[in-house]
């Protein structure tokens, strides 16, 4: 986790300098909020959501800072067929990053990322102000994410749904409404 958090700090320096305030997804969001210590939950990668209009700037800014993304046909595939771009951080041990511009897949289900970002709440990571999904959007995202990864489900995602559901003001009815929308 220390290595991933250090590379996250590098990425946030780049993104914030470019005027991009990302939304922390999954592990980055919950690591220090819902767990007793930073090593209570493993991070596999870093997931950040940016507005579609800032997608290309985010990717280009990170690439200028030494992050690597797919090139050629593979890059075209990610841009046309997905909702995220995988990147690897610079350094002797690369860390996997995913820059998301949506959380849905146009042919399977549509998610209005602009609405998610509009409802996102301020969040501090390493003394920097970014955003995180509100609890209802985060639970809806985890449920959809669990379905997307039907061959690679993680118990930690299920546990985090339960942890989020215990936060003050949480409503399963609101999650159901957000999923229906």
Phi, psi and omega in degrees: 000324180301316180296314180297318180293325176294318178290328174299317178302317177300313182296319180295324175303314181293310185294315180295323177296331178275001180083021181251120177254097186285165174256122177287133178246153171050241189302318180300322180291311191272341189310309182261352181266318188251354181242152184290335179207162185296343181255012178281344181221129181280143172260133176263326180202181179244124179246124178230139178255132176233155175299146180307320182295343179252004183304305184296322177296318179298312181296313181297320180296316179294321178296320177298332179274005176104357175289149179245142178232163177303152179240168174059225182298325180295320179295315179302318178302310182299319182290324183271328190250359186228193180224017181206158175236122177282138176227160175237133182290156174286168177118171182295333175236108181286143178248136180282131176238151169229121173263113180263145171240358173202168176241008181240181176232123190309323184275339181263314179194147182254135176233127179279097182297328179299320177294319178299315181293322178297324180274351182300152183246152179301147185208139181251131176231117179057036180080009181247139181272113173235206181230164171219157176295147172293161188302322182291316176294324180294319178292317177301317179298315180297322177296314178295318180298321179299319178292319180300323185260049184298342176261354186216054180284150181239132179299326182300328179293321178293315178300321181289331172298314178298317178297316180295324182293345178267359181287149181303135177083003182292141181221118176296328178298322178291321176300314180299319179294320179293320177294320179296323180292000000 
